[in-house]
Amino acid sequence: MASSLPSIAQSPAVSQSSVELPESPLKHLDIVSSKDPIFFRRDSPYATSNPKHCYVGKYDAVAHHAQTKDEMKHLAQEKWVNAMAVKKMAMWMRKKLRERTKLQPVVKSLKSLKEPKDISKWEGQRAYLCDRCMLPCPGADVTCEHCNIVLHESCLTESELRLYRSGVVDDIIEPTHAPFLGHGNSPKGSSRGFDEFVRQGSRRRTSSPTQQRLPERELKTYTCDFCREDTAADQVWFTAEKKMLWETENHEMNAALIGRVLRGFLSRFRYKKFQRTVVKFQAILRRYIEHRKFKAYRRQMKRPMIVNVLAASDMPVANRDNASADPYVIVTVHDSMHREQTLRFDTTVKEKTLDCEWEPQNFLIPGVSGNSVLVFTVVDDEEMRDQFLGQCAVPLNLGDLWLHGGKFDVDLEDLQYIVRTHNKQEADIAYEKITPAGWLTVEIKPLCSLYSVCGPIEGPHIDILSTITKTSMGPVQNISKISQKNSYWGVIHDGKASFYRRFGDRNPKVVVSLDGLQVSKVKSGGRKHIAGEKTKARHNETERKATRADRMRRSSQIAEKKQHQKEFSLKNIDVSSSNRQKYLFEASSVKDSLHWFEVIDYWIDKFKVDRRTRSKSRSRSRRMLTDSMGSVKTGSPRSRSPSPSRNESGFVGAEL
């Protein structure tokens, strides 16, 4: 084709208007080699720089531009029709695929495996010649049940003739669908398990262990060698297929069993691990919650506390004449929830100074919770009206100051809390004149709850209470005061019991030293209740028969017993004292009563130990003094004179 058509390189240049339309564009398709110089010229439309292009198919320029608009429209329409036909065919195929009936996959198993059917009986025309002697056999003495073969009865062997006449055939084991052997079957002993499986199948047997008699309608039947081979082949296939399926299902069952065991072990292991993790997390969370609850409970408890104001520095000038101030500090305790002032303490006044120091005042706060705020207000002392110099608020819950305390410096700032007097009236202080400046050094000492306690308590009258440490009760103005009980706010600290009229008082009414006292629990009356089956039954019977008055009396006895559990008594055990009166106290609860009892007992034991230690030290010092005096009187063996003499004063000494 390349030789018959001229190439573009050899043909002269022609214009597009003078070109005649060819009959078909395929006639101008030319296959040329890439070694043609037309492909190496840059101005050629067929130029290529790829050396792998050995042959390039190209159209002549005349043929490429020879199509009219109608032909191009016709080609485009045909292309669109073909595309729509392909699209419709694809849609139709997808629809058929969606609407098709999906057949269930065939799964081979022992249940679906069926025994090979018997070869169908021959119903057509028989052969004429005997299959063995090839002689005519018109009578058809013996015929094959499944094919057209005929035999003479005389051509049969003795064994075949005996079986033919008796109607007995060889024992055939019919495989049945027996259940799985269970866990005893393993892949290692699969053949042995299959034999056992086959032996467990049902068998059609007669009384003879090796023979089986067929029904009367199947007597005197004969099967030729060819049909017997086909039946044997089917039987062999059936046995092999059954063995293969049995082994497969047995292996799958064992694999599933092993998988269940492993999954169960892993599930139990994961569950136990998850359970331990959850229990541990719950324990940590419960511990954290209980710790928070206990800390909040302890923070809300009131405890005694000691506060000291130690120094003040860089305070603003209040007196313009001498450029100084007369500062003093007001210590107040405020409730953080209601912002109410509960206590107030004042330090001494330091005159004409801007930097001053105070001796430790040891202000004892009889009870303060961890949610309270200590407010230190620095005030300049004036004759007419005090001037405000600065204020600082220290929350006790900041850094657990209520528990640990500490000594620190705080800056003086603007007014935050209004200062009031002891009568809850607003103090007469000028707040607007001076800008606050400077800082304070304060010290907070929380008292340990093992050695101190505070809280509401009921005790004897104030006049009776003041006679605990006295040698005698003395004259009492009113005899009714002995049995009278009053409510106090009590504080035990440093071996002393302080009793305030009410919470918020600055000074206690009575201060009692615990040295020389004895504390004891009040014993409740009544016999002990012994728990037992008969006792419980008797008690239930008594409760059932008891009247309303008996129940009320019993409930009052129980309440009295609980009240006795909240009581404890103090007694003076000094030998020289004639005061043997017991002073009864009652706490708000049994728990508080035990706390009071333990703290008082601690200080009493400590005083006893200190007293015993002091007596031992005094006796030791007295013994040492006696020994030293004795050595002075008698002299030591080394300093003794060989000729001692007694002088007029009675002392023994050496002669001078």
C-alpha positions in Angstrom: 0.0 0.0 0.0 2.9 2.3 0.7 4.3 1.7 -2.8 1.0 2.4 -4.5 0.2 5.7 -2.7 2.5 8.6 -2.9 3.7 10.1 0.4 3.3 13.7 1.4 7.0 14.3 1.3 7.1 13.3 -2.4 3.9 14.9 -3.5 3.9 18.6 -4.5 2.3 21.2 -2.3 -1.4 21.7 -3.1 -4.0 24.0 -1.6 -7.1 22.8 0.2 -9.5 24.4 -2.2 -8.0 22.5 -5.3 -8.1 19.1 -3.6 -10.7 16.6 -4.9 -12.7 14.6 -2.2 -11.6 11.0 -2.0 -14.0 8.2 -1.9 -12.8 6.9 1.5 -10.3 8.3 4.0 -8.9 4.8 4.7 -7.5 4.8 1.2 -5.1 7.5 2.1 -3.9 5.9 5.4 -0.2 5.2 5.0 2.1 3.3 7.3 5.7 4.7 7.0 8.8 4.2 9.0 9.9 6.7 11.6 13.3 6.8 9.8 11.6 8.8 7.1 13.1 12.4 7.0 9.5 13.7 7.3 9.5 12.9 11.0 12.8 14.8 11.7 11.7 18.1 10.2 10.4 20.6 12.8 7.9 22.1 10.4 6.4 18.6 9.6 3.0 17.8 11.3 4.3 14.3 11.8 7.5 15.2 13.6 8.3 13.1 16.7 11.2 13.1 19.2 10.5 9.7 20.6 12.9 7.1 19.2 10.6 4.2 20.1 8.1 5.3 17.5 9.0 2.9 14.7 5.8 3.2 12.6 3.3 5.9 12.6 -0.1 5.7 11.0 -1.2 9.0 9.4 -3.9 10.5 7.3 -3.2 12.5 4.3 -4.0 16.2 4.7 -6.3 15.9 1.8 -8.3 13.0 3.3 -8.4 14.6 6.8 -10.0 17.8 5.7 -12.2 16.2 3.0 -15.3 15.5 5.2 -18.3 17.7 4.9 -20.5 19.0 7.7 -23.3 16.5 6.9 -20.9 13.6 7.0 -19.5 14.7 10.4 -23.0 15.2 11.7 -24.0 11.8 10.5 -21.0 10.2 12.1 -21.7 12.0 15.4 -25.3 10.8 15.3 -24.3 7.2 14.8 -21.8 7.5 17.6 -24.5 8.9 19.9 -27.0 6.1 18.9 -24.4 3.4 19.5 -23.5 4.9 22.9 -27.2 5.1 23.9 -27.7 1.4 22.8 -24.7 0.4 25.0 -26.1 2.4 27.9 -29.6 0.8 27.6 -28.0 -2.7 27.4 -25.9 -2.0 30.5 -29.0 -0.8 32.4 -31.0 -3.8 31.3 -28.2 -6.1 32.4 -28.0 -4.4 35.8 -31.8 -4.7 36.2 -31.7 -8.4 35.4 -28.8 -8.9 37.8 -30.8 -7.2 40.6 -34.0 -9.2 39.8 -32.3 -12.6 39.5 -33.1 -15.3 42.0 -30.0 -16.1 44.1 -29.6 -19.8 44.7 -28.2 -21.0 48.0 -24.8 -22.5 47.7 -24.6 -26.2 47.9 -22.9 -27.3 51.1 -21.7 -30.9 51.3 -22.3 -32.6 54.6 -23.2 -36.0 56.0 -26.8 -35.0 56.2 -27.0 -34.0 52.6 -25.0 -37.0 51.3 -27.3 -39.6 49.8 -26.5 -43.3 49.1 -26.1 -44.3 45.4 -29.3 -45.4 44.0 -29.7 -49.0 42.8 -29.2 -49.6 39.0 -32.6 -49.6 37.4 -34.1 -52.9 36.5 -33.9 -54.0 32.8 -37.3 -53.9 31.1 -36.3 -54.2 27.5 -35.6 -57.2 25.2 -33.1 -59.8 26.4 -30.2 -61.3 24.6 -30.5 -64.5 22.8 -27.1 -66.0 23.4 -25.6 -67.0 26.8 -23.1 -64.6 28.0 -20.6 -67.4 29.0 -21.0 -70.3 26.6 -22.3 -68.1 23.7 -25.0 -70.7 23.0 -28.6 -70.0 22.3 -30.6 -69.6 25.5 -34.3 -69.2 24.4 -35.7 -70.0 27.8 -33.5 -67.4 29.6 -32.9 -69.6 32.6 -30.9 -66.8 34.5 -31.2 -63.2 33.6 -29.4 -60.2 34.9 -31.6 -57.8 36.8 -30.0 -54.7 35.4 -29.0 -55.5 31.9 -30.0 -57.8 28.9 -27.5 -60.6 29.7 -28.8 -64.1 30.0 -27.1 -67.3 31.2 -27.7 -70.9 31.4 -28.2 -72.2 34.9 -25.6 -74.8 34.2 -23.1 -72.1 33.4 -23.2 -70.7 36.9 -20.5 -71.7 39.4 -21.3 -73.7 42.5 -21.2 -70.7 44.7 -23.3 -68.6 42.4 -25.7 -71.4 41.9 -26.0 -71.9 45.7 -26.7 -68.3 46.3 -29.1 -68.1 43.3 -31.2 -71.0 44.6 -31.2 -70.0 48.2 -31.9 -66.4 47.6 -29.1 -65.2 49.9 -26.7 -62.5 49.0 -23.5 -61.2 50.6 -23.7 -59.1 53.7 -23.9 -55.4 52.7 -23.4 -52.6 55.3 -25.6 -49.7 54.6 -23.9 -46.5 55.8 -26.2 -44.4 58.0 -26.1 -40.9 59.4 -24.9 -41.6 62.8 -24.1 -38.7 65.2 -20.6 -37.4 65.9 -18.4 -39.3 68.1 -17.8 -36.2 70.3 -14.5 -35.2 72.0 -13.0 -38.7 71.6 -12.3 -38.1 67.9 -9.1 -36.3 67.1 -7.4 -35.6 63.7 -4.7 -38.1 64.6 -7.1 -41.1 64.9 -9.5 -40.1 62.2 -9.5 -43.5 60.4 -10.1 -45.4 63.6 -12.9 -43.0 64.5 -14.5 -43.4 61.1 -14.4 -47.2 61.5 -16.1 -46.9 64.8 -18.6 -44.5 63.3 -19.4 -47.0 60.6 -19.7 -49.9 63.1 -22.2 -47.8 65.1 -24.5 -47.5 62.0 -27.6 -49.4 61.7 -27.3 -52.7 59.8 -29.9 -55.0 58.2 -28.9 -58.4 59.5 -30.4 -61.8 59.9 -29.7 -64.3 62.7 -26.5 -65.2 60.9 -23.7 -62.7 61.5 -22.4 -62.9 57.9 -25.6 -63.4 55.8 -28.8 -61.5 55.1 -31.9 -62.9 53.5 -33.7 -60.7 51.0 -37.5 -60.4 50.7 -39.4 -63.0 48.7 -39.9 -60.6 45.8 -36.2 -60.3 45.3 -35.4 -64.1 45.4 -33.6 -65.8 42.5 -32.1 -62.6 41.2 -28.8 -62.4 39.5 -26.4 -59.6 38.9 -23.7 -59.9 36.3 -20.1 -59.0 36.7 -20.4 -55.7 34.8 -23.3 -54.5 36.9 -21.6 -55.7 40.1 -18.5 -53.6 39.2 -20.6 -50.6 38.6 -22.4 -51.1 42.0 -19.1 -51.7 43.7 -17.6 -48.5 42.2 -20.6 -46.5 43.4 -20.3 -48.1 46.8 -16.5 -47.3 47.0 -17.2 -43.7 45.9 -19.9 -43.4 48.5 -17.7 -44.8 51.3 -14.8 -42.6 50.3 -17.0 -39.5 50.1 -18.6 -40.3 53.4 -15.2 -40.8 55.1 -13.9 -37.5 53.6 -17.0 -35.6 54.8 -16.8 -37.2 58.2 -13.2 -36.3 58.7 -13.8 -32.8 57.4 -16.7 -32.3 59.8 -14.8 -33.9 62.7 -11.9 -31.6 62.1 -14.2 -28.6 61.8 -15.9 -29.6 65.0 -12.6 -30.1 66.9 -11.3 -26.8 65.5 -14.5 -25.0 66.6 -14.2 -26.7 70.0 -10.6 -25.5 70.3 -11.6 -22.1 69.1 -14.4 -21.9 71.7 -12.0 -23.0 74.5 -9.4 -20.4 73.4 -12.0 -17.7 73.0 -13.4 -18.6 76.4 -10.0 -18.5 78.0 -9.2 -15.1 76.3 -12.6 -13.8 77.2 -12.2 -14.8 80.9 -8.7 -13.4 80.9 -9.9 -10.1 79.4 -12.9 -10.0 81.7 -10.7 -10.6 84.8 -8.2 -8.1 83.6 -11.0 -5.6 82.9 -12.6 -6.4 86.2 -9.4 -5.9 88.1 -8.9 -2.6 86.2 -12.4 -1.5 87.0 -12.2 -2.5 90.6 -8.8 -0.7 91.0 -10.2 2.4 89.3 -13.3 2.3 91.5 -11.1 1.9 94.6 -9.0 4.8 93.6 -12.1 6.9 92.8 -13.8 5.9 96.1 -10.6 6.6 98.0 -10.4 10.0 96.3 -14.1 10.8 97.0 -13.9 9.6 100.6 -10.7 11.6 101.1 -12.5 14.7 99.7 -15.5 14.1 102.0 -13.3 13.5 105.0 -11.2 16.6 104.3 -14.4 18.7 103.8 -15.8 17.3 107.1 -12.6 18.2 108.9 -12.6 21.6 107.2 -16.1 22.3 108.5 -15.2 21.2 112.1 -14.4 23.9 114.5 -11.0 23.7 116.2 -9.1 26.0 118.5 -6.4 28.1 116.9 -3.7 30.6 118.1 -2.9 33.7 116.1 0.0 36.1 116.6 0.7 39.5 115.0 4.5 39.9 115.0 5.4 43.0 113.0 4.3 45.7 110.6 6.4 47.7 108.1 6.2 50.5 105.6 2.9 51.8 106.9 1.4 55.0 105.6 1.8 58.3 107.5 -1.2 59.2 109.6 0.2 62.2 111.6 1.5 64.9 109.3 3.2 66.8 112.1 5.7 64.0 113.1 5.4 61.9 109.9 4.5 58.8 111.9 1.5 56.9 113.1 0.2 55.1 116.2 -0.8 51.7 114.8 -2.5 48.8 116.3 -4.0 45.7 114.7 -7.6 44.4 115.0 -7.8 40.7 114.4 -11.3 39.5 113.4 -12.7 36.1 112.3 -15.3 36.2 109.6 -17.6 33.4 108.3 -16.9 33.0 104.6 -20.5 32.1 103.7 -22.3 34.9 105.5 -19.4 37.3 105.9 -20.3 37.8 109.5 -17.8 38.8 112.2 -17.7 36.2 115.0 -14.6 37.2 117.0 -12.3 40.2 117.6 -8.9 40.7 119.2 -6.9 44.0 119.5 -3.2 44.3 119.9 -1.4 47.0 121.9 -0.8 50.5 120.4 2.7 51.3 119.1 3.3 55.1 119.3 5.0 57.3 116.7 6.3 54.6 114.4 5.9 53.2 110.9 7.8 50.0 111.5 7.0 48.2 114.7 7.1 44.8 116.3 4.8 43.1 118.8 5.4 40.4 121.3 3.5 37.2 120.7 0.0 37.8 122.0 -1.2 34.1 121.6 -4.8 35.1 120.7 -6.8 31.9 121.4 -9.6 31.5 119.0 -12.0 29.1 120.8 -13.4 27.7 117.6 -12.8 28.3 113.9 -13.6 26.2 110.8 -11.5 25.8 107.7 -13.9 27.9 105.7 -13.4 31.0 107.8 -11.4 34.1 107.0 -8.9 35.8 109.3 -8.9 39.6 108.7 -6.1 41.8 110.0 -7.0 45.5 110.0 -4.3 48.1 110.8 -5.7 51.2 112.4 -4.1 54.5 113.6 -5.1 55.4 117.2 -6.6 58.9 117.4 -8.4 60.7 120.1 -11.4 61.7 118.0 -11.7 59.0 115.4 -9.4 56.2 114.4 -8.0 56.1 110.8 -7.8 53.1 108.5 -4.3 52.3 107.4 -4.8 49.0 105.5 -6.4 45.5 105.7 -5.5 42.0 104.6 -7.7 38.9 104.5 -6.3 35.4 104.9 -8.6 32.6 103.9 -7.9 29.5 106.0 -8.7 27.2 103.2 -5.9 28.7 101.1 -3.1 26.1 101.1 -4.8 24.3 104.1 -3.8 26.9 106.6 -6.4 25.6 108.9 -4.5 22.3 109.1 -0.8 23.3 108.8 -0.6 27.0 109.7 2.5 29.0 109.2 4.3 32.3 109.5 4.2 34.6 106.5 4.0 38.2 105.3 0.8 39.7 103.8 0.3 43.0 102.0 -2.1 45.7 103.3 -4.8 46.5 100.8 -8.1 48.3 100.6 -11.1 47.6 102.8 -12.8 44.3 102.2 -14.6 43.5 105.5 -16.3 46.0 107.8 -14.9 46.0 111.3 -17.4 45.7 114.2 -17.2 46.0 117.9 -17.8 43.2 120.4 -21.5 44.3 120.5 -21.8 43.7 116.7 -21.9 47.5 116.0 -19.9 49.0 113.3 -16.6 50.5 114.6 -16.0 54.2 114.4 -13.2 54.3 111.9 -12.4 56.7 109.1 -11.8 54.7 105.9 -11.4 57.3 103.1 -8.5 59.5 104.3 -5.3 57.4 103.8 -4.3 55.1 101.0 -3.3 51.7 102.3 0.4 50.6 102.1 2.9 48.3 103.9 2.7 44.7 105.0 2.2 42.6 108.1 4.0 39.5 109.5 1.5 37.1 111.1 1.7 33.6 112.5 -1.1 31.0 112.6 -0.9 27.9 114.9 -3.7 25.4 114.5 -4.0 23.1 117.5 -3.9 19.4 117.0 -7.2 17.6 117.5 -5.5 14.9 119.5 -4.6 17.2 122.3 -7.3 19.9 122.0 -11.0 20.1 121.6 -13.7 22.7 121.4 -17.5 22.6 121.1 -20.8 23.1 122.9 -21.1 21.3 126.3 -23.5 21.3 129.2 -22.1 21.5 132.8 -23.0 22.7 136.3 -23.7 26.3 137.2 -20.9 28.8 136.8 -20.6 29.3 140.6 -20.3 25.5 141.1 -18.0 25.1 138.2 -15.5 27.6 139.7 -15.0 25.4 142.8 -13.6 22.3 141.0 -10.0 23.0 141.9 -10.7 24.5 145.3 -10.2 22.5 148.5 -13.8 23.0 149.5 -17.0 24.0 147.8 -17.5 27.0 150.1 -20.8 28.7 150.8 -23.3 28.4 148.0 -25.8 31.3 147.6 -28.6 29.0 146.3 -28.9 25.3 146.9 -30.7 24.9 143.5 -27.4 25.7 141.7 -26.0 22.3 142.5 -28.5 20.4 140.3 -28.7 23.2 137.7 -27.2 22.7 134.2 -25.9 25.5 132.0 -24.8 25.5 128.4 -21.2 26.6 127.6 -18.7 26.7 124.8 -15.8 24.7 126.1 -12.1 24.7 125.0 -9.4 22.3 126.2 -5.9 23.5 125.4 -2.5 23.2 127.1 -3.8 21.3 130.1 -6.6 23.8 130.8 -10.3 23.8 130.3 -11.8 27.2 129.4 -15.6 27.7 129.5 -17.2 30.6 127.7 -20.8 31.8 128.1 -21.4 31.6 124.4 -19.5 31.1 121.2 -17.9 34.5 120.2 -17.0 35.7 123.7 -13.5 37.1 123.9 -12.6 36.0 127.4 -13.7 32.8 129.2 -15.8 32.9 132.3 -14.0 30.0 134.0 -10.5 28.5 133.4 -9.9 25.1 135.2 -6.5 23.4 135.3 -6.8 19.6 134.7 -3.8 18.9 137.0 -5.0 16.9 140.0 -8.4 16.0 138.5 -9.9 12.6 137.6 -12.2 12.0 134.6 -14.6 9.0 134.4 -17.5 7.9 132.3 -21.0 7.8 133.8 -22.3 4.2 134.1 -25.8 3.6 132.8 -28.1 1.6 135.0 -29.9 -1.6 134.0 -28.8 -5.2 133.4 -27.0 -6.2 130.3 -29.0 -7.6 127.5 -27.7 -11.0 126.3 -28.6 -11.8 122.7 -29.9 -15.3 122.0 -32.7 -17.1 120.3 -34.7 -17.7 123.5 -34.0 -14.2 124.8 -35.0 -12.7 121.5 -38.2 -14.8 121.4 -39.0 -13.8 124.9 -38.3 -10.2 124.1 -40.6 -10.3 121.1 -43.4 -11.9 123.1 -43.0 -9.2 125.8 -43.1 -6.5 123.1 -46.2 -7.9 121.7 -48.0 -8.1 125.1 -46.6 -4.7 126.3 -49.0 -1.8 126.6 -48.4 1.7 125.4 -47.2 2.9 128.8 -44.6 0.1 128.9 -43.3 1.0 125.4 -43.1 4.7 126.4 -41.3 3.8 129.6 -38.9 1.5 127.7 -38.2 4.2 125.1 -37.5 6.7 127.9 -35.1 4.2 129.5 -33.3 3.8 126.1 -33.1 7.6 125.8 -31.7 7.9 129.3 -29.1 5.3 128.6 -28.0 7.2 125.4 -27.9 10.3 127.5 -25.7 8.6 130.0 -23.3 7.6 127.2 -22.9 11.3 126.4 -21.9 12.2 130.0 -18.6 12.2 131.8 -17.6 13.5 135.2 -14.6 15.4 136.7 -13.5 15.0 140.3 -10.7 16.5 142.5 -8.4 13.7 143.7 -6.1 15.9 145.8 -5.5 14.3 149.2 -5.4 17.6 151.0 -8.8 18.7 149.5 -12.1 18.1 151.2 -14.0 18.7 147.9 -15.3 15.2 146.8 -18.0 16.5 144.6 -18.4 15.0 141.1 -19.0 17.6 138.3 -21.1 16.1 135.5 -20.7 17.3 131.9 -22.7 16.3 128.8 -21.6 16.6 125.2 -23.8 17.1 122.2 -23.2 13.5 121.0 -21.6 10.2 122.0 -18.8 10.8 119.6 -18.0 14.3 121.0 -18.2 12.9 124.5 -15.6 10.3 123.7 -13.4 13.0 122.1 -13.7 15.2 125.2 -13.0 12.2 127.5 -9.8 11.1 125.5 -8.4 14.7 125.4 -9.0 15.2 129.2 -7.5 11.8 130.0 -4.5 12.6 127.9 -3.7 15.8 129.8 -4.3 14.2 133.2 -2.0 11.3 132.4 0.6 13.8 131.1 0.4 15.8 134.4 0.9 12.5 136.3 3.9 11.6 134.3 5.4 15.1 134.7 4.7 15.0 138.4 6.4 11.5 138.7 9.3 12.7 136.6 9.7 15.8 138.8 9.6 13.7 142.0 12.2 11.4 140.6 14.4 14.2 139.6 14.0 15.8 143.0 14.7 12.6 144.8 17.8 12.0 142.6 19.1 15.6 143.3 18.4 15.1 147.0 20.3 11.8 146.9 23.2 13.4 145.1 23.2 16.2 147.6 23.1 13.7 150.5 26.0 11.8 149.0 28.0 14.9 148.5 27.4 16.0 152.0 28.3 12.6 153.3 31.6 12.7 151.4 32.3 16.1 152.9 31.6 14.9 156.4 33.5 11.6 156.2 36.0 12.6 153.5 37.0 10.6 150.6 39.4 7.6 151.1 42.1 9.5 149.2 41.8 12.7 151.2 41.3 11.2 154.6 43.9 12.2 157.2 45.8 9.5 158.9 45.1 11.1 162.3 41.6 12.6 162.1 40.3 14.7 165.0 36.9 16.2 165.8 36.8 19.9 166.4 34.4 21.8 168.6 31.7 22.2 166.0 31.5 18.4 165.6 32.9 18.2 162.1 35.6 15.8 161.3 38.6 17.2 159.5 42.3 17.1 159.2 44.5 18.9 161.7 46.1 22.1 160.5 
